[in-house]
Amino acid sequence: MADKIEVAIDYYTKQGKEILEIVNSKTDLTADEIIHYGEEMAIIEYKLTALEVAKEN
């Protein structure tokens, strides 16, 4: 089970980095895009937190 958790952590970490790269590379983000990417990052951070807790238990 620990392997699956590590794989999921790696996956969501990569997803978060991709979103940050997208946001940091654009200079003309609209408010809607900022909100959208922010929501996606919040979801990813929530999942990563849950996975870290699961890994510790």
C-alpha positions in Angstrom: 0.0 0.0 0.0 2.9 2.4 0.7 4.1 2.0 -2.9 0.7 3.2 -4.2 0.7 6.1 -1.8 4.2 7.1 -3.0 3.1 6.8 -6.6 0.1 9.0 -6.0 2.2 11.6 -4.1 4.6 11.7 -7.1 1.7 12.1 -9.5 0.0 14.9 -7.7 3.3 16.7 -7.0 4.0 16.6 -10.8 0.5 17.9 -11.5 1.1 20.8 -9.1 4.4 21.6 -10.7 2.8 21.6 -14.2 0.1 24.0 -13.1 2.7 26.3 -11.5 4.8 26.2 -14.8 1.7 27.2 -16.8 0.8 30.0 -14.4 4.3 31.3 -14.2 4.9 31.2 -18.0 1.8 33.3 -18.8 1.8 37.1 -18.6 -1.8 37.6 -19.6 -3.9 35.5 -17.2 -7.5 36.4 -16.8 -9.2 36.5 -13.4 -11.2 33.4 -14.4 -7.9 31.5 -15.2 -6.3 32.6 -12.0 -9.4 31.3 -10.1 -9.4 28.1 -12.1 -5.7 27.3 -11.5 -6.1 28.3 -7.8 -8.9 25.8 -7.4 -6.9 23.1 -9.1 -3.9 23.8 -6.8 -6.2 23.7 -3.7 -7.5 20.3 -4.7 -4.0 19.0 -5.4 -2.7 20.3 -2.1 -5.7 18.8 -0.2 -5.0 15.4 -1.8 -1.3 15.6 -1.1 -2.0 16.4 2.5 -4.3 13.4 2.8 -1.8 11.2 1.2 1.0 12.3 3.5 -1.2 11.6 6.5 -2.1 8.2 5.1 1.6 7.5 4.6 2.4 8.3 8.2 -0.3 6.0 9.6 
